[in-house]
């Protein structure tokens, strides 16, 4: 079964997601300052990745429904 381009892009995104929220890459944003919208940078980093993952899954669902 051949995977479509969108499936491959989603897989690549979630591999990058995994790397971005785990050690050692998450250590690049450690520390209580600077604040982003009132959140410490590590918390804002995690929230951004969670929201990006949600958007990617919505896009994947949209493409799956079109099939």
N, C-alpha and C positions, 0 to 999 in steps of 0.2 A: 504494500500500500504506500503510494507516494504522498508525501506531505506537501501541502500547498505552501506558497511563500509566506502567507500570513501566519501559518502554524510555526514555521521556522523562525520568523521574527519574534513571535511570542516566546518561544523557547529561549532565544538569545536574550530577550529582555529580562526574563526571569532568572537566567543565570547571572546577568549583570546585577539584578536586584539582590540576589543571594550574596554576591560579593560585596555589594555596597552597604549592606546592613550587618555584615559580620566582620569580625576582626580579620585582618589588620586595617582594612579600608575605613571602617567606621571610626577607628582611632584618629583619623585625620580631622574629624569634626568634634573631638572631645573638648570638654571644658565648659564652664558655666556661662561664658560670654563668647561671642556677642549674642544678643537676644534677637530672635526673628519673630515678629508679631507677638512679643511677650514671652515666647518660649525659648529655653536654652537651645543652642544650636544642635546638640545631639537629638533632642526630642523633635525639633523641627525637621531634621534630616530623616528621621523615621517616619514622621507624618507625611512628608512629601513622597517618600517611596511607597507608602501604603496607598495614597491617593493615586499615584501613577499606576500602580498595579491594578487598582479598581478600574481606571480608565481603559487600560489595555484589555482587561477581561470584558468590559462592556463592548469594546470594538470587536473583539473576537466573537462574542455572542452575536453581534450584528452581522458579521460576515457569515457565521454559521447559519443564521436564519435565512440569508439570501440564497444559500445553496439549495 
